[in-house]
């Protein structure tokens, strides 16, 4: 079974502080992992995917197969990062995304 | 210009009624999806269609019937609405596989009274 766990419902940090949004997964094969983000009054959109190994808006995420994690990190949070963040997993068939419960990130000034 | 559109944006109805939500994408994508976001913001896949063919049906009650008249449209019809159906329903599309970037609609907030 495919499962994604985001243990924090809400993460509140001060502007300029480092951010780490946790994501753990359960899947027996080789997954593809994603982070999707929903800013206030905007649509849910792709932030980044692990196979791209890219940094988007200063965010990075590394797939750690040993720890089955895909944590999202940013060294210095900005107020405009405040949003709902969803971690998602796809199995080898690529038929569907399984989403975590989401984490609300609040960046305070 | 809207890539994925849904109508209506809000839907308030009584228990037992039948209602439909429409979704259209103008991205030329082959695959479309319906997701349900519950009151705790948990987002769960309901259905996916590829070129008008049902690919995923995630143990959704058969009161929910998706219909894809063409690959640009995926409508969701719900019979005999129940209180527990109250949620935000999101439509999405992707080029082909679910691992391709998914583009989401604005959501339809369904409230069943």
Backbone of each chain as ProteinMPNN parsed JSONL, in Angstrom:
{"seq_chain_A": "XXXXXXXXXXXXXXXXXXXXXXXXXXXXXXXXXXXXXXXXXXXXXXXXXXXXXXXXXXXXXXXXXXXXXXXXXXXXXXXXXXXXXXXXXXXXXXXXXXXXXXXXXXXXX", "coords_chain_A": {"N_chain_A": [[0.847, -1.201, 0.0], [0.373, 2.268, -0.637], [1.423, 5.043, 1.138], [1.445, 8.261, 2.6], [2.847, 10.323, 4.971], [2.467, 13.247, 6.732], [3.562, 14.644, 9.43], [3.113, 17.032, 10.782], [0.527, 19.269, 11.286], [0.429, 21.973, 11.32], [2.928, 24.379, 10.848], [4.762, 26.849, 12.243], [6.817, 29.561, 11.726], [9.373, 32.109, 12.121], [10.047, 34.82, 9.944], [12.891, 34.514, 7.919], [13.903, 32.41, 9.326], [15.012, 28.938, 9.285], [13.265, 26.406, 7.421], [11.623, 23.303, 7.661], [9.644, 20.979, 6.274], [8.11, 18.081, 7.066], [8.013, 14.855, 5.549], [7.105, 11.578, 5.268], [7.111, 8.345, 3.804], [5.432, 5.341, 2.735], [6.112, 2.643, 0.876], [6.675, -0.124, -1.167], [8.146, -0.322, -3.499], [10.066, 1.594, -5.909], [9.487, 4.85, -5.443], [8.0, 7.837, -6.909], [8.359, 11.089, -5.814], [6.708, 14.081, -4.761], [6.185, 17.589, -4.16], [3.42, 19.536, -3.627], [1.826, 22.743, -3.647], [-0.407, 25.055, -2.139], [-1.19, 28.269, -2.292], [-2.761, 31.035, -0.595], [-5.972, 31.596, -1.827], [-5.264, 30.657, -4.303], [-4.687, 28.138, -6.828], [-4.021, 24.668, -6.25], [-0.744, 23.63, -6.903], [2.118, 22.27, -8.607], [5.137, 22.141, -6.832], [7.766, 21.016, -6.591], [9.596, 18.13, -7.824], [11.098, 15.007, -7.013], [12.757, 13.782, -8.885], [13.728, 15.751, -10.456], [15.54, 17.139, -9.029], [15.76, 19.837, -8.349], [15.822, 23.309, -7.324], [13.234, 25.197, -6.188], [11.887, 28.328, -5.789], [13.632, 28.624, -3.72], [13.291, 26.355, -2.236], [14.177, 22.998, -1.469], [14.221, 19.421, -1.812], [15.152, 16.285, -0.736], [15.218, 12.932, -1.647], [15.25, 10.375, 0.595], [15.892, 7.234, 0.709], [16.57, 5.364, 2.599], [15.547, 6.323, 4.994], [13.021, 6.597, 4.197], [11.972, 9.166, 3.476], [11.077, 12.498, 2.468], [11.683, 15.264, 2.919], [10.866, 18.729, 2.891], [12.761, 21.614, 2.417], [13.937, 24.862, 3.348], [16.302, 27.391, 3.568], [15.908, 30.023, 4.545], [13.044, 31.346, 5.556], [10.336, 33.059, 3.935], [7.728, 35.537, 4.061], [5.927, 35.197, 2.001], [5.971, 32.509, 1.585], [4.08, 31.33, 3.07], [1.57, 28.97, 3.152], [-0.379, 26.06, 2.164], [1.094, 22.936, 2.182], [1.523, 20.022, 0.366], [2.713, 16.76, 0.405], [3.356, 14.226, -1.967], [3.011, 10.992, -3.457], [3.877, 8.723, -6.039], [3.458, 5.487, -7.305], [5.165, 2.802, -9.094], [3.523, 2.338, -11.265], [2.528, 4.752, -11.977], [-0.049, 5.69, -12.036], [-1.557, 7.129, -10.211], [-1.591, 9.773, -7.768], [-0.793, 9.722, -4.397], [-1.669, 11.576, -1.704], [-0.315, 13.302, 1.145], [-1.555, 14.439, 4.358], [-1.198, 17.113, 4.398], [0.491, 20.164, 5.296], [0.232, 23.172, 6.974], [2.026, 26.008, 6.444], [3.085, 28.739, 8.239], [4.497, 31.821, 8.048], [5.835, 34.151, 10.065], [6.143, 37.65, 10.597]], "CA_chain_A": [[0.0, 0.0, 0.0], [1.1, 3.529, -0.694], [0.982, 5.945, 2.194], [2.276, 9.436, 2.823], [2.584, 10.902, 6.286], [2.998, 14.56, 7.073], [3.211, 14.614, 10.856], [2.751, 18.347, 11.327], [-0.615, 19.903, 10.646], [0.755, 23.396, 11.236], [4.285, 24.746, 11.197], [4.818, 28.293, 12.322], [8.203, 30.01, 11.888], [9.59, 33.524, 11.872], [10.714, 35.201, 8.691], [14.339, 34.376, 7.997], [14.27, 31.154, 10.002], [14.966, 27.786, 8.386], [12.01, 25.666, 7.389], [11.654, 21.91, 7.217], [8.337, 20.34, 6.295], [8.427, 16.659, 7.047], [7.208, 13.924, 4.758], [7.564, 10.184, 5.247], [6.255, 7.552, 2.937], [5.464, 3.89, 2.83], [5.915, 2.052, -0.45], [7.648, -1.205, -1.28], [8.951, -0.174, -4.706], [10.756, 2.88, -6.046], [8.437, 5.843, -5.671], [8.305, 9.207, -7.304], [7.844, 11.976, -4.768], [6.397, 15.437, -5.206], [5.589, 18.553, -3.249], [2.455, 20.46, -4.213], [1.593, 23.867, -2.74], [-1.59, 25.874, -2.389], [-1.164, 29.577, -1.662], [-4.094, 31.557, -0.326], [-6.772, 32.01, -2.981], [-4.704, 30.161, -5.557], [-4.893, 26.706, -7.052], [-2.971, 23.718, -5.921], [0.199, 23.575, -8.02], [3.346, 21.535, -8.351], [6.284, 22.928, -6.392], [8.934, 20.331, -7.127], [9.567, 16.662, -7.849], [12.432, 14.58, -6.596], [13.62, 13.361, -9.989], [14.313, 16.928, -11.088], [16.614, 17.585, -8.156], [15.876, 21.267, -8.582], [15.413, 24.197, -6.243], [12.172, 26.085, -6.644], [11.59, 29.364, -4.783], [14.532, 28.41, -2.6], [12.99, 25.085, -1.588], [14.751, 21.763, -1.979], [13.776, 18.211, -1.122], [15.967, 15.13, -1.116], [14.611, 11.642, -1.352], [16.097, 9.525, 1.418], [15.217, 5.931, 0.668], [16.829, 4.634, 3.845], [14.615, 6.808, 6.006], [11.73, 6.774, 3.489], [11.543, 10.538, 3.724], [11.207, 13.478, 1.379], [11.413, 16.512, 3.634], [11.003, 19.975, 2.124], [13.573, 22.523, 3.223], [14.32, 26.171, 2.83], [17.164, 27.932, 4.63], [15.425, 31.283, 5.103], [11.632, 31.471, 5.202], [9.805, 34.372, 3.599], [6.295, 35.594, 4.355], [5.152, 34.696, 0.857], [5.983, 31.048, 1.599], [2.921, 30.856, 3.836], [0.701, 28.205, 2.247], [-0.573, 24.652, 2.515], [2.027, 22.113, 1.412], [1.182, 18.603, 0.309], [3.66, 15.802, -0.131], [2.601, 13.225, -2.718], [3.79, 9.854, -3.925], [3.344, 7.873, -7.096], [4.129, 4.21, -7.425], [5.797, 2.532, -10.392], [2.566, 2.354, -12.376], [2.311, 6.149, -12.35], [-1.477, 5.895, -12.275], [-2.212, 8.049, -9.29], [-0.832, 10.382, -6.688], [-1.328, 9.609, -3.048], [-1.267, 12.785, -1.005], [-0.326, 13.361, 2.59], [-2.651, 15.231, 4.921], [-0.914, 18.529, 4.226], [1.019, 20.969, 6.406], [0.103, 24.618, 6.795], [3.205, 26.761, 6.859], [2.834, 30.157, 8.517], [5.735, 32.556, 8.266], [5.476, 35.363, 10.793], [7.127, 38.732, 10.442]], "C_chain_A": [[0.878, 1.245, 0.0], [0.548, 4.458, 0.371], [1.974, 7.078, 2.352], [1.869, 10.06, 4.146], [3.262, 12.251, 6.411], [2.614, 14.783, 8.53], [2.749, 15.946, 11.429], [1.578, 18.92, 10.558], [-0.299, 21.374, 10.382], [2.202, 23.598, 11.658], [4.385, 26.265, 11.128], [6.258, 28.708, 12.59], [8.259, 31.508, 11.669], [10.307, 33.707, 10.541], [12.227, 35.126, 8.897], [14.808, 33.108, 8.669], [14.267, 30.015, 9.001], [13.645, 27.037, 8.529], [12.28, 24.232, 6.975], [10.261, 21.317, 7.391], [8.571, 18.845, 6.102], [7.442, 15.842, 6.218], [7.861, 12.558, 4.84], [6.598, 9.368, 4.417], [6.419, 6.067, 3.215], [5.14, 3.335, 1.457], [7.018, 1.046, -0.672], [8.563, -1.06, -2.49], [9.713, 1.133, -4.708], [9.729, 3.957, -6.373], [8.951, 7.08, -6.407], [7.635, 10.108, -6.277], [7.721, 13.402, -5.278], [6.029, 16.287, -3.99], [4.672, 19.458, -4.079], [2.158, 21.537, -3.177], [0.315, 24.596, -3.144], [-1.468, 27.162, -1.591], [-2.602, 30.058, -1.496], [-4.751, 32.052, -1.607], [-6.161, 31.62, -4.323], [-4.952, 28.66, -5.651], [-3.722, 25.889, -6.539], [-2.05, 23.574, -7.137], [1.453, 22.813, -7.61], [4.45, 22.497, -7.914], [7.577, 22.283, -6.928], [8.745, 18.819, -7.064], [10.982, 16.152, -7.631], [13.329, 14.246, -7.776], [14.29, 14.554, -10.666], [15.513, 17.448, -10.313], [16.859, 19.092, -8.324], [15.498, 22.031, -7.317], [14.395, 25.171, -6.816], [11.831, 27.04, -5.516], [12.445, 29.147, -3.533], [14.313, 27.114, -1.852], [13.728, 23.935, -2.272], [14.157, 20.595, -1.201], [14.612, 17.054, -1.642], [15.257, 13.857, -0.706], [15.618, 10.79, -0.585], [15.416, 8.166, 1.527], [15.432, 5.143, 1.948], [15.848, 5.03, 4.937], [13.203, 6.958, 5.451], [11.158, 8.157, 3.765], [11.797, 11.415, 2.507], [10.868, 14.839, 1.976], [11.69, 17.717, 2.746], [11.719, 20.998, 2.987], [13.796, 23.847, 2.511], [15.144, 26.842, 3.92], [16.617, 29.189, 5.301], [13.973, 31.509, 4.644], [11.262, 32.918, 4.892], [8.297, 34.358, 3.826], [5.464, 35.015, 3.217], [5.201, 33.168, 0.732], [4.798, 30.475, 2.364], [1.911, 30.217, 2.887], [0.444, 26.842, 2.866], [0.33, 23.834, 1.593], [1.626, 20.649, 1.518], [2.35, 17.813, -0.27], [2.855, 14.713, -0.841], [3.545, 12.176, -3.29], [3.088, 9.172, -5.087], [4.155, 6.593, -7.14], [4.624, 3.981, -8.841], [4.805, 2.581, -11.549], [2.232, 3.773, -12.818], [0.861, 6.508, -12.578], [-2.11, 6.938, -11.388], [-1.194, 8.647, -8.336], [-1.564, 10.123, -5.385], [-0.778, 10.79, -2.262], [-1.21, 12.552, 0.498], [-1.437, 14.288, 3.046], [-2.416, 16.724, 4.788], [-0.363, 19.168, 5.494], [0.845, 22.434, 6.056], [1.382, 25.264, 7.307], [2.809, 28.219, 7.056], [4.172, 30.813, 8.822], [5.36, 33.909, 8.848], [6.574, 36.399, 10.635], [7.675, 39.174, 11.789]], "O_chain_A": [[1.973, 1.261, 0.563], [-0.665, 4.633, 0.484], [3.185, 6.884, 2.252], [0.688, 10.293, 4.401], [4.471, 12.379, 6.219], [1.457, 15.08, 8.827], [2.066, 15.98, 12.452], [1.624, 19.043, 9.334], [-0.7, 21.941, 9.366], [2.651, 23.071, 12.676], [4.125, 26.877, 10.092], [6.86, 28.264, 13.568], [7.338, 32.108, 11.115], [11.067, 32.849, 10.093], [12.765, 35.601, 9.897], [15.987, 32.763, 8.593], [13.596, 30.1, 7.973], [13.008, 27.032, 9.583], [13.061, 23.971, 6.061], [9.767, 21.173, 8.509], [9.152, 18.412, 5.107], [6.238, 16.097, 6.19], [9.039, 12.404, 4.516], [5.408, 9.674, 4.343], [7.385, 5.614, 3.83], [4.041, 3.526, 0.937], [8.183, 1.333, -0.394], [9.656, -1.627, -2.5], [9.978, 1.714, -3.656], [9.166, 3.968, -7.468], [10.153, 7.325, -6.508], [6.475, 9.902, -5.92], [8.509, 13.864, -6.104], [5.622, 15.776, -2.947], [5.08, 20.053, -5.076], [2.228, 21.284, -1.975], [0.002, 24.734, -4.327], [-1.62, 27.162, -0.369], [-3.525, 29.57, -2.149], [-4.165, 32.822, -2.368], [-6.504, 32.192, -5.358], [-5.368, 28.013, -4.69], [-2.595, 26.372, -6.419], [-2.521, 23.415, -8.263], [1.796, 22.726, -6.431], [4.669, 23.533, -8.541], [8.366, 22.925, -7.621], [7.873, 18.303, -6.365], [11.951, 16.802, -8.024], [14.546, 14.409, -7.685], [15.292, 14.397, -11.364], [16.389, 18.112, -10.868], [17.998, 19.549, -8.425], [14.934, 21.474, -6.376], [14.658, 25.871, -7.794], [11.52, 26.607, -4.406], [12.018, 29.455, -2.421], [15.064, 26.797, -0.929], [13.879, 23.911, -3.494], [13.66, 20.756, -0.087], [14.757, 16.874, -2.852], [14.767, 13.721, 0.415], [16.715, 10.522, -1.076], [14.496, 7.971, 2.322], [14.58, 4.346, 2.341], [15.379, 4.191, 5.705], [12.296, 7.397, 6.158], [10.023, 8.303, 4.22], [12.619, 11.105, 1.645], [9.892, 15.479, 1.585], [12.631, 17.718, 1.952], [11.346, 21.229, 4.137], [13.837, 23.939, 1.285], [14.73, 26.863, 5.079], [16.837, 29.4, 6.494], [13.724, 31.825, 3.481], [11.786, 33.861, 5.485], [7.665, 33.302, 3.79], [4.418, 34.411, 3.451], [4.541, 32.599, -0.137], [4.543, 29.272, 2.312], [1.454, 30.85, 1.935], [0.964, 26.509, 3.93], [0.326, 24.022, 0.376], [1.421, 20.115, 2.608], [2.899, 18.17, -1.312], [1.79, 14.321, -0.366], [4.715, 12.444, -3.566], [1.863, 9.06, -5.113], [5.381, 6.612, -7.028], [4.516, 4.864, -9.693], [5.195, 2.837, -12.688], [1.709, 3.975, -13.914], [0.558, 7.506, -13.233], [-3.097, 7.566, -11.771], [-0.105, 8.113, -8.126], [-2.78, 10.283, -5.285], [0.435, 10.975, -2.169], [-1.942, 11.731, 1.05], [-2.167, 14.852, 2.231], [-3.323, 17.52, 5.032], [-0.701, 18.772, 6.61], [1.254, 22.884, 4.986], [1.765, 25.082, 8.462], [2.266, 28.853, 6.152], [4.885, 30.406, 9.74], [4.666, 34.707, 8.218], [7.76, 36.078, 10.551], [8.513, 40.074, 11.85]]}, "seq_chain_B": "XXXXXXXXXXXXXXXXXXXXXXXXXXXXXXXXXXXXXXXXXXXXXXXXXXXXXXXXXXXXXXXXXXXXXXXXXXXXXXXXXXXXXXXXXXXXXXXXXXXXXXXXXXXXXXXXX", "coords_chain_B": {"N_chain_B": [[-8.498, 31.706, -21.029], [-8.145, 30.161, -18.83], [-6.841, 27.205, -17.493], [-7.756, 24.766, -16.278], [-11.029, 24.411, -15.572], [-13.846, 24.592, -13.394], [-17.282, 24.085, -12.734], [-20.194, 24.258, -10.694], [-18.728, 26.881, -8.616], [-19.523, 26.993, -6.012], [-21.802, 24.936, -4.271], [-24.786, 24.342, -2.847], [-26.993, 22.181, -1.326], [-29.796, 19.975, -0.672], [-29.997, 17.02, 1.35], [-30.281, 13.902, -0.316], [-30.734, 14.884, -2.829], [-29.788, 15.035, -6.361], [-26.826, 15.918, -7.986], [-24.556, 17.656, -10.234], [-21.133, 18.226, -11.095], [-19.089, 20.103, -13.179], [-16.208, 19.783, -15.284], [-13.589, 21.138, -17.168], [-10.794, 21.079, -19.345], [-8.33, 22.925, -21.091], [-5.871, 22.247, -21.982], [-5.076, 20.28, -23.614], [-4.542, 17.85, -22.502], [-4.301, 14.313, -21.773], [-5.224, 12.976, -19.556], [-7.465, 13.069, -16.83], [-8.671, 13.977, -13.548], [-10.541, 13.421, -10.517], [-10.587, 14.741, -7.289], [-11.193, 14.551, -3.769], [-11.426, 16.801, -1.155], [-11.478, 16.787, 2.205], [-12.967, 18.03, 5.303], [-10.813, 18.263, 6.951], [-8.835, 18.946, 5.28], [-7.681, 16.88, 3.946], [-6.567, 15.343, 1.042], [-7.802, 13.363, -1.479], [-7.6, 10.972, -4.065], [-10.234, 10.269, -6.308], [-11.233, 9.443, -8.861], [-9.716, 8.647, -12.034], [-9.334, 9.407, -15.45], [-8.206, 8.392, -18.628], [-7.923, 9.494, -21.8], [-10.729, 9.312, -22.077], [-11.223, 6.91, -20.872], [-11.871, 5.01, -17.965], [-9.51, 4.838, -15.445], [-8.708, 4.836, -12.768], [-10.547, 4.006, -9.917], [-11.293, 4.765, -6.895], [-12.51, 3.078, -4.666], [-14.929, 4.46, -4.339], [-18.228, 5.361, -3.364], [-20.946, 4.01, -5.308], [-22.772, 5.935, -5.843], [-21.505, 8.036, -6.877], [-20.779, 9.049, -10.047], [-18.609, 9.347, -12.575], [-18.281, 11.042, -15.708], [-17.031, 11.138, -18.941], [-17.305, 12.868, -21.64], [-15.638, 13.66, -23.693], [-12.066, 13.966, -24.155], [-11.42, 16.346, -23.03], [-13.167, 16.959, -21.063], [-14.453, 16.142, -17.874], [-16.93, 15.131, -16.004], [-18.687, 15.099, -12.878], [-21.118, 13.261, -11.409], [-23.416, 13.111, -8.79], [-25.473, 11.066, -6.997], [-28.314, 10.96, -4.803], [-27.471, 12.607, -2.527], [-25.488, 12.786, 0.447], [-24.892, 13.827, 3.879], [-22.2, 13.456, 4.456], [-20.97, 13.845, 2.081], [-20.297, 16.417, 1.82], [-17.764, 18.593, 0.996], [-14.728, 19.799, -0.559], [-14.367, 19.558, -3.958], [-11.962, 18.739, -6.28], [-10.946, 19.084, -9.585], [-8.525, 17.877, -11.886], [-5.85, 17.821, -14.305], [-3.485, 16.067, -16.374], [-0.681, 15.635, -18.596], [-0.248, 12.923, -19.351], [0.601, 10.516, -17.615], [0.04, 10.157, -14.044], [2.247, 11.081, -12.832], [3.157, 13.104, -14.354], [3.129, 16.689, -14.395], [0.427, 17.828, -12.538], [-2.402, 19.767, -13.167], [-4.541, 21.806, -11.445], [-8.019, 22.464, -10.929], [-10.081, 25.199, -9.653], [-11.619, 24.233, -7.637], [-14.68, 22.951, -6.209], [-16.936, 23.8, -3.833], [-18.918, 21.81, -2.055], [-21.841, 21.709, -0.23], [-23.882, 19.869, 1.766], [-27.025, 19.883, 3.076]], "CA_chain_B": [[-7.121, 31.374, -20.684], [-8.117, 29.252, -17.688], [-6.388, 25.893, -17.935], [-8.715, 23.786, -15.788], [-12.14, 25.144, -14.981], [-14.904, 23.79, -12.78], [-18.519, 24.778, -12.39], [-20.115, 25.602, -10.115], [-17.714, 27.069, -7.596], [-20.184, 26.632, -4.761], [-23.023, 24.172, -4.489], [-25.463, 24.038, -1.59], [-28.144, 21.378, -1.703], [-30.387, 19.16, 0.388], [-29.769, 15.567, 1.329], [-31.145, 13.134, -1.203], [-30.746, 15.433, -4.189], [-28.757, 14.623, -7.326], [-26.16, 17.111, -8.508], [-23.387, 17.426, -11.083], [-20.063, 19.22, -11.162], [-18.464, 19.973, -14.499], [-14.787, 20.132, -15.373], [-13.068, 21.227, -18.53], [-9.4, 21.533, -19.447], [-7.968, 23.346, -22.45], [-4.428, 22.042, -22.092], [-4.796, 19.174, -24.525], [-4.081, 16.702, -21.725], [-5.008, 13.053, -21.984], [-5.694, 12.39, -18.304], [-8.156, 13.962, -15.906], [-8.847, 13.397, -12.226], [-11.345, 14.055, -9.483], [-10.121, 14.571, -5.93], [-12.058, 15.065, -2.712], [-10.709, 17.361, -0.007], [-12.453, 16.812, 3.299], [-12.928, 19.192, 6.201], [-9.473, 18.333, 7.525], [-7.945, 19.289, 4.161], [-7.062, 15.679, 3.402], [-6.853, 15.308, -0.397], [-7.79, 11.955, -1.868], [-8.029, 10.689, -5.431], [-11.492, 9.525, -6.464], [-11.256, 8.834, -10.192], [-8.937, 9.238, -13.116], [-9.676, 8.984, -16.804], [-7.217, 8.633, -19.661], [-8.596, 9.409, -23.103], [-12.131, 8.947, -21.834], [-11.347, 5.588, -20.25], [-11.671, 4.997, -16.521], [-8.26, 4.191, -15.047], [-8.689, 4.674, -11.32], [-11.787, 4.197, -9.17], [-10.78, 4.487, -5.553], [-13.549, 2.634, -3.72], [-15.887, 5.539, -4.123], [-19.592, 4.828, -3.473], [-21.442, 4.092, -6.685], [-23.598, 7.136, -6.027], [-20.667, 8.952, -7.637], [-20.54, 8.514, -11.387], [-17.91, 10.268, -13.477], [-18.583, 10.865, -17.129], [-16.084, 11.858, -19.778], [-17.819, 12.89, -23.015], [-14.447, 13.748, -24.536], [-10.922, 13.977, -23.236], [-11.286, 17.671, -22.423], [-14.197, 17.117, -20.045], [-14.722, 15.057, -16.935], [-17.979, 15.609, -15.108], [-18.935, 14.238, -11.725], [-22.518, 13.262, -11.019], [-23.592, 12.487, -7.483], [-26.877, 10.754, -6.693], [-28.736, 10.779, -3.406], [-26.424, 13.233, -1.727], [-25.483, 12.57, 1.894], [-24.17, 14.869, 4.616], [-20.771, 13.184, 4.381], [-20.43, 14.235, 0.774], [-19.859, 17.81, 1.912], [-16.312, 18.64, 0.823], [-14.318, 20.53, -1.759], [-14.001, 18.615, -5.018], [-11.021, 19.316, -7.225], [-10.638, 18.437, -10.85], [-7.15, 18.125, -12.307], [-5.472, 17.121, -15.536], [-2.056, 15.941, -16.653], [-0.424, 15.257, -19.984], [-0.523, 11.499, -19.519], [0.649, 9.805, -16.334], [-0.182, 10.963, -12.834], [3.523, 11.656, -12.442], [3.307, 14.377, -15.065], [2.59, 17.786, -13.586], [-1.03, 17.905, -12.532], [-2.94, 21.125, -13.101], [-5.765, 21.693, -10.694], [-9.066, 23.467, -11.019], [-10.226, 26.027, -8.457], [-12.392, 23.518, -6.618], [-16.117, 23.181, -6.016], [-17.294, 23.526, -2.438], [-20.255, 21.21, -1.966], [-22.408, 21.653, 1.118], [-25.131, 19.118, 1.794], [-27.76, 20.241, 4.305]], "C_chain_B": [[-7.047, 30.331, -19.589], [-7.801, 27.841, -18.151], [-7.39, 24.802, -17.558], [-9.822, 24.564, -15.083], [-13.183, 24.171, -14.457], [-16.115, 24.667, -12.564], [-19.466, 23.807, -11.712], [-18.971, 25.711, -9.117], [-18.256, 26.699, -6.217], [-21.488, 25.911, -5.094], [-23.603, 23.821, -3.129], [-26.759, 23.332, -1.94], [-28.624, 20.547, -0.529], [-29.989, 17.7, 0.233], [-30.753, 14.904, 0.386], [-31.19, 13.65, -2.631], [-29.636, 14.816, -5.05], [-28.144, 15.888, -7.914], [-24.966, 16.719, -9.372], [-22.397, 18.571, -10.964], [-19.34, 18.998, -12.487], [-17.006, 20.412, -14.443], [-14.349, 20.113, -16.821], [-11.611, 21.658, -18.479], [-9.083, 21.839, -20.904], [-6.481, 23.193, -22.705], [-4.058, 20.942, -23.077], [-4.292, 17.927, -23.816], [-4.928, 15.465, -21.99], [-5.683, 12.521, -20.717], [-6.33, 13.447, -17.41], [-8.499, 13.213, -14.629], [-9.935, 14.135, -11.464], [-10.748, 13.69, -8.135], [-11.177, 15.109, -4.977], [-11.161, 15.576, -1.583], [-11.709, 17.512, 1.132], [-12.213, 17.999, 4.228], [-11.572, 19.343, 6.888], [-8.408, 18.584, 6.466], [-7.215, 18.074, 3.585], [-7.512, 15.505, 1.965], [-6.731, 13.875, -0.892], [-8.314, 11.772, -3.283], [-9.34, 9.911, -5.412], [-11.446, 8.734, -7.772], [-10.161, 9.429, -11.055], [-9.359, 8.597, -14.43], [-8.52, 9.319, -17.725], [-7.886, 8.426, -21.01], [-9.992, 8.805, -22.993], [-12.318, 7.572, -21.206], [-11.054, 5.667, -18.768], [-10.415, 4.208, -16.175], [-8.269, 3.868, -13.561], [-10.095, 4.908, -10.783], [-11.46, 3.774, -7.746], [-11.894, 4.213, -4.559], [-14.487, 3.765, -3.329], [-17.289, 4.938, -4.227], [-20.143, 4.976, -4.881], [-22.495, 5.166, -6.878], [-22.83, 8.19, -6.835], [-20.403, 8.337, -9.005], [-19.861, 9.575, -12.248], [-18.31, 9.984, -14.911], [-17.635, 11.73, -17.932], [-16.57, 11.833, -21.224], [-16.713, 13.014, -24.057], [-13.271, 13.999, -23.619], [-10.686, 15.344, -22.6], [-12.26, 17.884, -21.275], [-14.298, 15.883, -19.164], [-15.697, 15.592, -15.904], [-18.215, 14.589, -14.004], [-20.402, 14.37, -11.337], [-22.658, 12.508, -9.708], [-25.075, 12.3, -7.23], [-27.101, 10.694, -5.191], [-27.713, 11.33, -2.426], [-26.621, 13.007, -0.238], [-24.664, 13.674, 2.565], [-22.655, 14.711, 4.468], [-20.139, 13.511, 3.039], [-19.952, 15.682, 0.773], [-18.336, 17.857, 1.93], [-16.014, 19.625, -0.305], [-13.838, 19.496, -2.775], [-13.127, 19.33, -6.038], [-10.909, 18.439, -8.456], [-9.187, 18.773, -11.191], [-6.907, 17.421, -13.631], [-3.954, 17.033, -15.621], [-1.883, 15.43, -18.067], [-0.774, 13.792, -20.219], [-0.559, 10.844, -18.142], [0.397, 10.756, -15.167], [1.111, 11.601, -12.356], [3.876, 12.884, -13.264], [2.708, 15.472, -14.196], [1.079, 17.817, -13.687], [-1.45, 19.357, -12.347], [-4.337, 21.037, -12.507], [-6.751, 22.807, -11.037], [-9.191, 24.214, -9.701], [-10.995, 25.347, -7.333], [-13.859, 23.896, -6.638], [-16.442, 22.816, -4.579], [-18.732, 23.065, -2.39], [-20.682, 21.159, -0.512], [-23.756, 20.962, 1.043], [-25.819, 19.382, 3.133], [-28.754, 19.158, 4.703]], "O_chain_B": [[-6.016, 29.68, -19.42], [-8.416, 27.337, -19.091], [-7.817, 24.016, -18.403], [-9.572, 25.285, -14.116], [-13.376, 23.082, -14.997], [-15.991, 25.851, -12.25], [-19.541, 22.644, -12.109], [-18.318, 24.713, -8.814], [-17.538, 26.163, -5.373], [-22.173, 26.236, -6.063], [-22.989, 23.09, -2.353], [-27.539, 23.824, -2.756], [-27.937, 20.433, 0.487], [-29.688, 17.223, -0.861], [-31.916, 15.299, 0.303], [-31.63, 12.944, -3.538], [-28.703, 14.182, -4.557], [-28.859, 16.816, -8.294], [-24.436, 15.613, -9.264], [-22.773, 19.725, -10.76], [-19.024, 17.87, -12.864], [-16.627, 21.288, -13.664], [-14.684, 19.211, -17.589], [-11.235, 22.502, -17.666], [-9.5, 21.128, -21.819], [-5.899, 23.902, -23.526], [-2.881, 20.701, -23.342], [-3.69, 17.051, -24.436], [-6.094, 15.55, -22.374], [-6.606, 11.711, -20.797], [-5.815, 14.553, -17.253], [-8.605, 11.987, -14.617], [-10.217, 15.305, -11.721], [-10.443, 12.531, -7.856], [-11.953, 16.001, -5.324], [-10.26, 14.876, -1.12], [-12.669, 18.275, 1.03], [-11.366, 18.853, 3.967], [-11.226, 20.429, 7.354], [-7.214, 18.448, 6.735], [-6.253, 18.219, 2.831], [-8.711, 15.516, 1.688], [-5.682, 13.247, -0.744], [-9.341, 12.34, -3.656], [-9.526, 9.007, -4.598], [-11.601, 7.513, -7.779], [-9.73, 10.562, -10.844], [-9.69, 7.413, -14.497], [-7.923, 10.391, -17.624], [-8.355, 7.333, -21.326], [-10.358, 7.898, -23.741], [-13.449, 7.119, -21.029], [-10.094, 6.318, -18.356], [-10.274, 3.049, -16.565], [-7.888, 2.773, -13.146], [-10.754, 5.882, -11.145], [-11.362, 2.587, -7.437], [-12.18, 5.047, -3.7], [-14.788, 3.984, -2.156], [-17.526, 4.091, -5.088], [-19.844, 5.951, -5.57], [-23.055, 5.294, -7.967], [-23.422, 9.111, -7.398], [-19.865, 7.234, -9.105], [-20.474, 10.582, -12.604], [-18.63, 8.854, -15.281], [-17.456, 12.912, -17.639], [-16.284, 10.886, -21.957], [-16.851, 12.522, -25.177], [-13.456, 14.223, -22.423], [-9.835, 15.476, -21.72], [-12.181, 18.898, -20.582], [-14.238, 14.747, -19.634], [-15.339, 16.397, -15.044], [-17.978, 13.392, -14.169], [-20.868, 15.453, -10.983], [-22.104, 11.423, -9.531], [-25.843, 13.263, -7.245], [-26.185, 10.413, -4.418], [-27.164, 10.599, -1.601], [-27.739, 13.03, 0.276], [-23.862, 14.356, 1.927], [-21.922, 15.695, 4.367], [-18.918, 13.458, 2.885], [-19.283, 16.121, -0.163], [-17.697, 17.234, 2.779], [-16.916, 20.199, -0.915], [-12.992, 18.657, -2.463], [-13.493, 20.372, -6.582], [-10.793, 17.216, -8.369], [-8.688, 19.836, -10.822], [-7.666, 16.536, -14.027], [-3.236, 17.828, -15.014], [-2.803, 14.869, -18.663], [-1.498, 13.456, -21.156], [-1.632, 10.642, -17.573], [0.523, 11.975, -15.287], [1.088, 12.548, -11.57], [4.792, 13.626, -12.912], [1.861, 15.194, -13.346], [0.517, 17.829, -14.783], [-0.927, 20.073, -11.493], [-5.196, 20.301, -12.993], [-6.369, 23.924, -11.385], [-8.49, 23.901, -8.739], [-11.016, 25.838, -6.204], [-14.233, 25.002, -7.028], [-16.253, 21.676, -4.156], [-19.653, 23.838, -2.652], [-19.966, 20.627, 0.337], [-24.661, 21.416, 0.342], [-25.248, 19.127, 4.194], [-29.45, 19.298, 5.709]]}, "name": "protein", "num_of_chains": 2, "seq": "XXXXXXXXXXXXXXXXXXXXXXXXXXXXXXXXXXXXXXXXXXXXXXXXXXXXXXXXXXXXXXXXXXXXXXXXXXXXXXXXXXXXXXXXXXXXXXXXXXXXXXXXXXXXXXXXXXXXXXXXXXXXXXXXXXXXXXXXXXXXXXXXXXXXXXXXXXXXXXXXXXXXXXXXXXXXXXXXXXXXXXXXXXXXXXXXXXXXXXXXXXXXXXXXXXXXXXXXXXXXXX"}
